[in-house]
Every structure is written in C-alpha cells, then in structure tokens.
Amino acid sequence: MAELVLRMSVSWLSSCAHEIPVGVLYESISELDNIEALGYEILKKHKVGDDLRQGFLYYIKLHRLYNLWDGTGDFDNFCNINGLK
C-alpha cells in the first residue's frame, strides 16, 4: 500500500511539473510540503524500488528549486547549478 501511495505522489508531482517554468498546478506550497512529508515517511519506513525512490527525490527537488527560482535567467541552468540534472 505504501508503494502505491508513493507512486501516486510521484504521479501528482510529475503532473504538476508539466508547466514549469511557467508555473505549477498546485494551489499552495503547503500541498507540496504535505506530499514531501508523506513521501519521506514512506521512504523511511518501507522498502520501495530505486526507480520510485529516485523519481520522488527528483520531483521534490525540481519543485523546491522552482519555488526558490526568482524567475530570472534560464530555469534549466538554475537547476543544473543547483545539482538537478
């Protein structure tokens, strides 16, 4: 069940990322905070596949970087500089 919840979280994060760097599809940062907390709790307590783990970590970092980005310059370059390839 935990893996299914994490898969759904990654799917939600992926869907919300489709408009980056123009915008995101979630209403508030608290939605992202909740998904992140839930995901880390699952990773801490349950064994999940490496692809799923990496997908979750990638999308969390992508969204966090988007929320840090001030909108100037190239977002892809901003991600590269901050360790997201």
Backbone bond lengths (Angstrom), bond angles and torsions (degrees), N, CA, C in turn:
res aa  C-N    CA-C-N  psi(-1)  N-CA   C-N-CA  omega(-1)  CA-C   N-CA-C  phi
1 M - - - 1.451 - - 1.533 111.79 -
2 A 1.351 116.61 -40.33 1.464 120.40 -179.49 1.523 111.23 -61.90
3 E 1.339 116.10 -40.11 1.463 119.19 179.58 1.529 110.79 -64.25
4 L 1.317 117.27 -38.73 1.463 121.27 177.49 1.528 110.71 -62.19
5 V 1.317 117.05 -44.16 1.471 120.89 178.74 1.527 109.99 -62.37
6 L 1.334 116.76 -41.85 1.464 119.26 178.92 1.520 110.62 -66.31
7 R 1.330 117.52 -40.26 1.477 120.43 176.58 1.535 110.95 -60.26
8 M 1.316 116.52 -41.96 1.459 120.06 178.36 1.531 110.65 -65.30
9 S 1.321 116.76 -36.81 1.471 120.72 177.93 1.524 110.80 -65.18
10 V 1.318 116.75 -44.04 1.468 120.64 178.49 1.528 109.91 -63.98
11 S 1.315 116.75 -39.78 1.467 120.57 177.94 1.528 110.40 -62.00
12 W 1.323 117.21 -43.49 1.467 121.55 178.26 1.525 110.55 -62.75
13 L 1.349 116.55 -46.12 1.466 120.74 179.30 1.521 111.17 -61.30
14 S 1.313 116.05 -41.16 1.464 121.17 178.85 1.526 110.81 -63.67
15 S 1.321 116.77 -46.05 1.462 120.86 179.06 1.525 111.70 -61.63
16 C 1.321 116.34 -41.66 1.469 120.93 -179.90 1.520 112.09 -67.98
17 A 1.317 117.15 -20.66 1.468 121.02 -177.33 1.530 113.21 -85.23
18 H 1.316 117.97 -8.51 1.466 120.32 -174.61 1.524 113.78 -59.27
19 E 1.297 118.06 -27.66 1.461 120.27 -177.65 1.531 113.73 -97.54
20 I 1.341 117.79 -0.90 1.471 120.20 177.82 1.522 107.83 -64.92
21 P 1.314 122.44 134.16 1.446 128.02 9.98 1.530 114.74 -95.79
22 V 1.319 118.38 10.77 1.461 120.71 179.41 1.522 111.13 -71.45
23 G 1.304 116.49 -38.12 1.454 121.60 -178.79 1.515 109.71 177.71
24 V 1.302 116.44 -174.04 1.463 122.18 176.15 1.523 108.32 -131.81
25 L 1.315 115.78 164.99 1.461 119.50 -173.62 1.513 114.69 -99.40
26 Y 1.331 118.66 5.95 1.456 118.13 177.30 1.518 110.18 -95.96
27 E 1.314 114.80 154.58 1.463 121.82 -174.08 1.517 113.23 -72.91
28 S 1.338 116.83 -41.72 1.460 119.72 -176.09 1.522 110.15 -148.63
29 I 1.308 114.96 162.52 1.460 120.69 179.29 1.524 110.93 -63.41
30 S 1.322 118.13 -24.06 1.469 120.10 179.65 1.529 111.36 -64.74
31 E 1.319 117.99 -30.68 1.464 120.43 174.86 1.521 109.87 -61.78
32 L 1.326 116.55 -45.39 1.455 121.44 178.19 1.532 110.42 -64.27
33 D 1.323 116.92 -42.97 1.466 121.34 178.14 1.526 111.00 -57.17
34 N 1.328 117.14 -43.79 1.468 121.74 -178.89 1.523 111.66 -65.23
35 I 1.323 116.91 -44.59 1.467 121.14 178.93 1.528 109.95 -64.01
36 E 1.331 116.24 -41.57 1.458 120.08 179.79 1.536 110.87 -63.17
37 A 1.313 117.23 -47.10 1.465 120.96 -179.91 1.529 111.18 -60.67
38 L 1.319 116.25 -44.80 1.459 120.80 178.73 1.521 110.85 -61.90
39 G 1.320 116.30 -45.90 1.465 120.51 -179.66 1.514 112.64 -61.11
40 Y 1.327 117.48 -45.44 1.459 120.45 179.46 1.528 111.47 -65.64
41 E 1.315 117.12 -34.54 1.463 120.56 177.01 1.528 110.04 -64.74
42 I 1.312 116.57 -42.74 1.470 120.57 177.75 1.521 110.15 -63.32
43 L 1.327 117.48 -45.92 1.464 120.51 -179.44 1.531 111.55 -62.18
44 K 1.304 116.33 -33.13 1.457 121.57 -178.81 1.535 111.64 -72.55
45 K 1.321 116.72 -36.13 1.466 120.78 -171.78 1.521 115.65 -102.82
46 H 1.340 116.87 -15.49 1.465 119.78 -173.44 1.520 110.95 -133.08
47 K 1.305 114.43 149.38 1.461 120.22 174.90 1.530 107.78 -85.93
48 V 1.328 115.21 125.15 1.471 120.58 176.64 1.520 107.70 -129.51
49 G 1.314 116.18 162.29 1.451 120.74 179.89 1.524 112.03 -62.95
50 D 1.324 115.39 150.98 1.458 120.83 -178.10 1.531 112.03 -62.83
51 D 1.327 117.53 -37.75 1.473 120.08 178.92 1.525 111.03 -61.79
52 L 1.318 115.83 -41.57 1.462 120.34 179.38 1.530 110.35 -67.02
53 R 1.314 116.94 -44.54 1.464 122.15 177.62 1.532 110.16 -58.45
54 Q 1.324 116.59 -49.02 1.458 120.67 -178.54 1.531 111.94 -65.27
55 G 1.331 116.73 -37.65 1.459 120.19 177.03 1.518 111.61 -62.49
56 F 1.326 116.49 -44.01 1.459 120.60 178.27 1.524 110.45 -61.54
57 L 1.317 116.94 -49.58 1.473 121.20 -178.19 1.531 111.54 -62.17
58 Y 1.334 116.39 -39.03 1.470 120.93 178.33 1.532 111.00 -62.03
59 Y 1.319 116.46 -51.25 1.469 119.18 -175.94 1.526 112.69 -68.93
60 I 1.321 117.19 -34.57 1.467 118.62 175.30 1.522 109.33 -62.63
61 K 1.323 117.14 -46.34 1.463 120.03 -179.19 1.532 110.45 -63.85
62 L 1.334 117.40 -41.47 1.462 121.12 178.41 1.521 111.07 -57.73
63 H 1.324 116.46 -47.79 1.468 120.10 -179.14 1.524 111.80 -67.60
64 R 1.316 116.97 -39.03 1.472 119.62 178.06 1.527 110.53 -64.27
65 L 1.319 117.06 -41.42 1.468 119.87 177.58 1.524 110.77 -64.93
66 Y 1.320 116.82 -40.70 1.464 119.50 177.91 1.532 110.56 -57.89
67 N 1.324 115.82 -41.48 1.462 119.69 -179.03 1.523 113.15 -73.38
68 L 1.323 117.77 -18.42 1.463 122.12 175.55 1.529 112.68 -88.17
69 W 1.324 115.39 -26.99 1.470 122.13 -175.40 1.521 109.50 -65.14
70 D 1.328 116.42 134.09 1.470 120.23 -178.48 1.532 113.18 -89.70
71 G 1.312 117.24 4.75 1.462 121.07 176.34 1.516 114.03 88.59
72 T 1.302 117.28 -3.57 1.462 119.46 177.99 1.516 109.53 -98.76
73 G 1.310 115.22 149.35 1.454 119.98 -179.77 1.517 111.95 75.29
74 D 1.294 114.77 -173.38 1.461 122.57 -176.72 1.533 110.61 -87.90
75 F 1.322 117.03 124.38 1.461 120.77 -177.86 1.529 111.52 -63.61
76 D 1.330 117.89 -40.21 1.469 120.19 178.70 1.521 110.65 -60.50
77 N 1.319 116.62 -41.37 1.459 120.63 177.76 1.533 110.37 -64.99
78 F 1.319 116.74 -41.59 1.463 122.03 176.83 1.529 110.13 -57.38
79 C 1.329 116.25 -44.04 1.470 120.60 178.35 1.524 111.05 -63.67
80 N 1.318 116.90 -45.31 1.465 120.52 179.27 1.522 111.52 -59.61
81 I 1.306 116.91 -45.19 1.461 121.46 179.60 1.527 110.85 -60.89
82 N 1.323 115.73 -32.88 1.469 120.53 -177.73 1.529 113.44 -97.02
83 G 1.326 116.28 19.15 1.456 121.32 170.37 1.514 117.37 84.91
84 L 1.315 117.75 13.29 1.461 119.92 177.87 1.520 107.94 -107.55
85 K 1.303 115.67 113.97 1.465 120.94 -178.02 1.502 110.39 -103.98
